[in-house]
Amino acid sequence: MPRSNGGSDMGTSILGIDQYTPETLADAVRQGGKFVQYDWAISVLVMSFRNPTNIYFIAPGRSSVTLGLVYSLMSATLGWWGFPFGIVFTIQALATNFGGGRNLTNECWEALGLGHVQYANADAPPREAPVPRMPDTRARPMPAHKPVTKAAPSRKTYHVDRME
């Protein structure tokens, strides 16, 4: 299967699909294979760059974090030198890479024109993890309780000596 440079609007190639036919690629995705993209960051004094890599096909059973270690190492050594965005870009790239890369399985599947994929495990379509929501902190009415009586304020007297 040729790489998806031409004909797709993604503008990048997909590495690791050369040995697959469309049928075997569909089977691999159904079994847990996924398309991922990593980030890398490089800085030189006041210029900082954060760019995505090509898209990689990760076969079922392989770790997507392991493949991103090369880009994480490159970003950790060369990314943080620029001011002010070198550190920011490096942290963003490392977070993406150690999270297993950016999962682009659905987008690649559509761009390759292979139709609709049905996953073997219904609860495991490869998508980005949902963003955790903040707890609801809106004010709520207090439950009905017995009335609270306030104690009378204490009348403590403080004596201050004046120095004359």
N, C-alpha and C positions, 0 to 999 in steps of 0.2 A: 504494500500500500504506500503510495507516495506521501511525502510530508505535505502538510496543508498550508504551504506558502501561497500558492495561487488559488484564487477562487474563494478564499475566506477573507472576512473583514477583520480578522484578529491581527494580521500583519506580523505574525511570528510563526516559527516552525514548531512542529510537535516531534519531539525526540522519543525514540523507543517504540514506535509503532511499525517500523519497517518489516518486521518478521510476521506481522499479523495480517490476515485477510479480514474483510469486513465482518464475516461470521465469527471468526475466532476472537476478534476485538470485542464484539458484542458479548460473547460468552465471558471474556475476561472482565468486562465492566460489570456484568451481572454477578460475578463471583467476588467483586470487591475491588477491582482495578479502578484507578482514577487518574485524571489529568490534573497536574499541579504546576504551579509557577512560583518561583522563589524570588526574593529581592536581594540586591547587593547594594552596598553603599561605599563610595570612595570620596575622600576629601583632600583638597590641596589648599591650605591656608584659608582663604575666604570663599573658595568655591567648593560646594558639596553636591554630590550627585547620588540619587537613589533611583535605581532602574530595575525593571523586572527581567528575569531570565527568559529563555525559551520555555515552552511548555513541555513538561516531561510526562510520559505515561508511566505510572507506577503499577507494576503487575500485582495481581492479588497475592497477599501474604507478605509483600515487601513493605518496609517502613519508608514513609515519605520524609521523615525527619533526617534519616541517614543520608539521603541524597542531597539535602540542603546544607549539610555540615560544611561543605567546601565554600559555599557562598557566605555562610555564617562566619567562618574563619577569616575569609577575605574582608568582610565588613568589619569584624572586630579588630583587625590589625590596621586597615587602611581607611576606615570610615570616620573615625571620631576626630580626626585632625583639624577639620574645618570649623570655623567659628562663624556664626552661632549654630548653624543647622547640622553640622557634622555629627554631633552627639545625638540629636533628635533623629536624623535619618538612620543612624546606626542602630539605635534602640528599636525603631520601627522595623527595620530589616531583620534584626535578630528575633523579634517577636513573631514576625510572619514565618520565618524559617523554622524556628523551634516549635511552632504550632503545626508543622507539617506542610507549610506552603499554602498558597492560595488555591483552593479547590475549584477548578474550572471544568469539571466533568460535564455538567449539563450544557455549558456554552460550547465546548468542543464537540460534543455529540451532535448538537444542532448544526454547527459549522461544517462538520464532515458530511452532513446530509444522510445520516444513517437511520433516520426515523426516530421513533419514540423508544426509549429503553425501558424495560421492565426489570426491576432488580429482583434477585432471588430472595433477598430478605426484605420484606415489605417496609420495615422500620429503618432501613439503612440506606436511603438514597444519599449519595455523597454530596452534601451541601455544607455550607459554612455553619459553624456552631452558632446557635442563637445567642444574641447579646443578653447577658443577665440584666434583668430589670431591677431598678431601685425599689425598695419597699415603699408602700404607700404611707406617706407621713401626714396626710390630711387630718385635720382635727375631727374627732368623732365625739358625739355626746357621751357623757359619762353615764354609766349604768345607775339606775335608781338605788340609792343606799339610804340608810338612816341619816337624818340630818346631823351634821357635825357641829358641835358647839365649840366656839373658840374660847380659850382660856383668856382671862384678863391679862393684859401685858404686865410684865413685872416692872415694878417701879424701883429700879436700882438707882441709888444716888452716888454720884461720883464727886469726890472732893478734890479740888485742884488748888494747890498752894501757890500763891503768887509770890514771886520773888521781888522784893522792893529794896 
